[in-house]
Amino acid sequence: MSIEVFAPASIGNVSVGFDVLGMAVKPISGYLLGDVISIESSDTDELLVIGEFADKLPSNKEDNIVWDCLGLYNANLRKAQQLVKPVKLTLDKKMPVGSGLGSSACSVVAALKALNEFYDGFFNDKDMLLMMGQMEAQISGSLHYDNVAPCFFGGLQLMVSDPKVISKAIPPLKDTYWIMAYPGINMSTKEAREALPDNYSRGQLISYGQHLASFVDACHRQDNPQALSYLVDVVAEPYRQGLLPKFSETKQYLLANGAKAAGISGSGPTLFAVCDDLAKAEELSEYLTEHYLQSDTGFLHICQIDVQGACVLNP
Ligand code: HSE
């Protein structure tokens, strides 16, 4: 009997919290935007990759991050003197790679959660998150939890400085619609990180602190207009927008035509725009489909905050 685990797409940074804020999203259509992994007993360890974006992954299973997740999970089981059993993992790669939607986090979170379900929840959430961060760092070249944490726990997650806590949930903004427009071109997270300066000015530092603190405060008060008005990125967007064709002019249009905020999802190229009513989100989606999608693999979803996070599909 196999266990099927789904892990949702996420927005890294959410404009105001570079590397420290992330949010899980789910399309209002019910479409599963994320990766699915199924796990079952087997005579030997196996990994099968299927799905729309399977051909974008290395054909050799040893080069797939899911295989590394299996290695890491098993190594930790052995350290805890637990018996390791061979498994067959099937990754349904539904997420485009290099999209800014937390695609690698989806695979990592789904794989590790599927393994933990198989072993009846042997590791606690904290141990799981540490493993997820380690795998994400292996792919992107630096340790950041802003995709794996919301993908795993759901909602809006803030990475706190206490290493014993790592991530804390912030009250999600109700009745907000997040348009996720993936243009169908790729952007490597490593490359997008290299575009950032090593140092920031005192003025930038103050704006960054103010925006993030004000956003978190407004979320706790459930003040949507104020929260959305603080979604300004002074750390990454000014340096990354030039790498993203059509981003700047599209964002300008969206803000002038009713979007409450817009920005780069993670390291891009996906653009997100936030609206406080569905009719406006639908209207702007039409514009984005026509003007921001740039290849056949591009897509757009109107989403809400996914408060559930990774889950078993066949409990
Ligand atoms: N915080 C990361 C970055 C997210 O912006 O580089 C990558 O998806």
Residues whose N, C-alpha, C, O or C-beta is under 5 A from the ligand:
A	BS01	HSE	G12 N13 F18 D19 H144 D146 T189 R193 G266 S267
